[in-house]
Amino acid sequence: MSYRRRRYNKPSVLDVYYQNIHSLRTKIQEVRYFAAEFSPSLMCFAETWVKYNEAAPPIVGYRVAAHLTMANGYGGVTIYSGSDVFCNSA
């Protein structure tokens, strides 16, 4: 896959943020603040502990690119992509 950011007069850069978050729900305010302050292209979270079939919490300016949960409520991965990031299959 290839990714690109829609930025004019700037080089295309893919900024990725990763964190083993140990419960996305309890830290969503900090994540939203971080996203607004630093605007990474992708934010990847492991150990989200979001319950099975529960939606990922929304973040302004981002869409959920992937959201995997576990039946026991532990584990899980969520990936947010910035609204200006486009993915094309290779």
C-alpha positions in Angstrom: 0.0 0.0 0.0 1.1 3.5 -0.5 0.0 6.5 1.5 0.1 10.2 0.7 -0.9 13.3 2.5 -2.7 16.2 0.7 -0.4 19.1 1.5 0.4 21.8 -0.9 3.9 23.4 -1.0 5.2 20.7 1.4 6.8 17.3 0.8 4.7 14.3 1.4 5.5 12.8 4.8 3.9 10.0 6.7 4.1 10.6 10.5 3.2 7.5 12.5 2.5 7.4 16.2 2.3 4.1 18.0 1.4 3.4 21.6 0.6 0.4 23.8 -2.2 2.3 25.4 -3.7 -0.2 28.0 -7.3 1.0 27.6 -8.2 3.5 24.9 -11.4 4.5 26.5 -9.8 5.8 29.7 -7.1 7.8 27.8 -9.2 9.1 24.9 -9.0 12.7 26.1 -5.2 12.6 26.1 -5.2 11.0 22.7 -7.6 13.7 21.3 -5.3 16.4 22.7 -2.2 14.7 21.2 -3.9 14.4 17.8 -5.0 18.1 17.8 -1.5 19.3 18.9 0.7 17.1 16.7 -1.5 15.9 13.8 0.3 12.6 13.0 -0.7 10.9 9.7 -1.5 7.6 11.4 -2.1 6.8 15.1 -1.8 3.1 16.0 -2.9 1.7 19.4 -2.3 -1.7 20.8 -4.0 -3.2 23.9 -7.0 -0.9 23.4 -9.2 -3.1 25.7 -12.3 -2.1 23.7 -15.1 -4.6 24.2 -16.0 -7.0 21.4 -18.1 -5.3 18.7 -17.8 -1.9 20.4 -17.0 1.0 18.1 -13.7 2.8 18.4 -14.1 6.3 20.0 -14.1 9.1 17.4 -11.3 11.6 17.0 -11.9 14.8 15.1 -9.9 15.0 11.9 -9.4 11.2 11.8 -11.2 8.1 10.6 -10.9 4.6 11.8 -8.7 2.7 9.4 -8.7 -0.6 11.3 -10.4 -1.7 14.5 -9.9 -5.2 15.9 -11.3 -6.3 19.3 -11.0 -9.4 21.4 -14.0 -11.3 22.8 -12.6 -11.1 26.4 -12.4 -7.3 26.2 -8.6 -7.3 26.4 -6.0 -6.9 23.6 -7.2 -5.2 20.5 -5.8 -2.8 17.9 -7.1 0.4 16.5 -5.5 2.5 13.8 -6.7 6.0 13.0 -5.8 7.8 9.7 -5.8 11.5 9.3 -8.7 12.7 7.1 -6.1 14.0 4.6 -4.3 10.6 4.2 -5.4 8.5 1.2 -4.5 4.8 0.8 -4.1 3.1 -2.6 -3.5 -0.6 -3.0 -0.2 -1.5 -4.4 
